[in-house]
């Protein structure tokens, strides 16, 4: 074979390899585009399935309101469990004195001291304390001894006199209330799994721990975090009719140009490396779909409570009655939790949905108010209110 022929064959081989490589790259890119198009189509279908138009939300509102009525009428008659609180009066600003509170929920607890005078909280002290994973799965005695001993140290630092004071206890787990100051645990939620506590009176568990730690305190009010938040807001605004707790975190809030937070979450938690910008944008879109749906369903839950209490204009001719009397009765809903407070997108979607469901006439009469530490401060206020009423009744 001559040199010219050899070069021709070599050039032909190079050209063939080049074409093969190019064909492979084109094929991969085409396959990549096909996969991407399928992914986008799946997300589009997911968005349609997650849609919550106003008409659907109104059906959710109506169904929830019916279930709430049924749950209150008979035990086990509803899909929505309605647990009585035994709280029949809320703080009104007339309470005075020094009161303590414990707020247990999630992975930690808070101890609080409140000083009230002349319809004001003139002094407030709050300490946050974590609960180890081991403690959440240990014994009932260890858990309540930890709370009691922490409270004792807190009181000693405050230099309080040795005299009996009311203690409010916010216990953010489902209980069957036997009185305003007692209730048996139905089940643990969140990270807790101390089986021996189930069925016991949690106030008694704490009272026994207080005795063991030589504290002259006794639980006078037991409530969950929503009732505590309601009490705190009502102390400042008597038009407060409900409270909800909305707490969680999200990555939809990332507004950096290259979505660095999204990329970091995908890498650290899902072990997905080198995620392209367009993929990050698709992830954000999915998060936005879920966020919007969650916020709008949370809005339906709020409006259902308003409907149950006759504050949404749909029951008992409320709207017409207001027109006749010339009244515009405000309805305030207290909201506590990091998701609503710190996640602006969720908050905007929720507020928008509440206005949509209520309509132009009723929406302006409803206010959603963010609360901080409402569950703990609220139970201290309830302890003060209950103590004041008890003293008046004993006179």
C-alpha positions, 0 to 999 in steps of 0.5 A: 500500500502506497503512502497516499493510500495509507494516508487516505485510509487513515483519514477515513478512519479518523473521519469515521471515528469523529462521526461516530463520536459526534453521533454518540454526543448528538444521541446523548443530547437528544436522549437528554432533551427527551428525558428533560422534556419528560421531566417537565411534563411530569412536573406540569401534570403534578402541578395540575393535580395539586391545583386548589381552585377557590371552589375546591377550597370552599368544599374543603371548608364546608367539609371541615366545618361539618366534621368539627360539628360532628366531632363535638357532638359525639366521640368518634363520629368525625374524621377530625378529632375534637379535644375539649380544653375545659377553658371557658374564659380567656384573659382580659387584662384584669390579671395581676401578679407573678406567674410561671409557665412551662411550654413542652413541645418538639425537641425542647421546652421553655420556662417562663416568668410573667409579671402582670399589672394594670393590663400589661405584661410589665416583666417577662423572662424566657429560657429555652432548653433542649431535650436530648434524643435519649430523653425523648425515649427514656422514662417519664420520671427522667423527663419530668424531673428534667423539666422540674429541676430546670424550673427550680434553677430558673426560679432560684436565679430570679430570687423569688420568695418561697410562696405557692404560685400558679403554674401554667403547662403548655403540653403540645401533644394530644390529651383527654382533658379531665379538668382545666388542670389535668389531662391524660396523654392519648399518644406521643407525637413528634420525636417522643416515644415514652410509652409508660406516660401514655394514659397518665395524667401529665399534670400529675407527672409534672406535679410529682416531679415538682414535689421531688424537686421541693418546689411549692408550685402546682399545675393550675392550667393545662393546654396545648400550644394553639390554646396558649396562643389564642389566650395571649392574643386575646389578652391584647385583642378581645376580637381574637376568635381562633389560633393556629400553629403552622411550623416548618421549613422550606427551600422555596425561599432561596432567591439567589441567582444560582439557587445555591441553597437548593444546590446545597440541599440536594447535595447534602441531603440527597447526595446529588452532585453538580446539579445544573441551574435549570434542574435547580429551577425545576426543583424550585418550581416543584417546591413552589407547587407544594408550598402553594397547595399547603398554604391554600389548604391551611387557609381553608382550615382557618376559614373552616374555624371561622365558619364553625364560629359563625364568623365567615358570613355563611351561618345564621345570616351573619352578613345580613345581621351585620348590615341591619345593625350597621356593625363590622365585627372584627375576627382576629386569628392568631398564627404562631410558627416559623413557616408562616412567620419566616416564609414570606411566599407561604404567608402570601399564598395563605393570605391570598387564599383566605381573601379568595374564600371569604370574598370581598365583603367578609375578608376585610373583617378578618385579620391574621396576626403573627405571634411569638412565644404565644403558647408559653406566655398564653398559658401563664396568662391563663394561669393568672386568669384562672387564679383570679377567677378562683379567688373571686369565687371563693370570696 
